[in-house]
Amino acid sequence: MREKVPTGQVVAEVENELGRKARPFSLEFVVLPVRDDEIRAVGSYRYLIPERVYDGPGWPGLLRSLLTPHV
């Protein structure tokens, strides 16, 4: 499975918006083939991501919303 927008690019965009480098962080995304579109947090740094959400056009924006609180 390939990312359409590299995670590093989204992090760089968030850093640019914040006007500073991101603090060190670690997030884990577990991509699952499920029927719904709900992203579920399972802990502070782990998320279950439906495959079609991960592969969909809205993923960069969703990724940004998941990253921002951690950077």
Buried (B, 14 or more C-beta within 10 A) or exposed (E): EEBEBEEEEBBEBBBEEEEEEBEEEEBEBEBEEBEEEEBEEEEEEEBBBBEBBBBEEEBBEBBBEBBBEBB
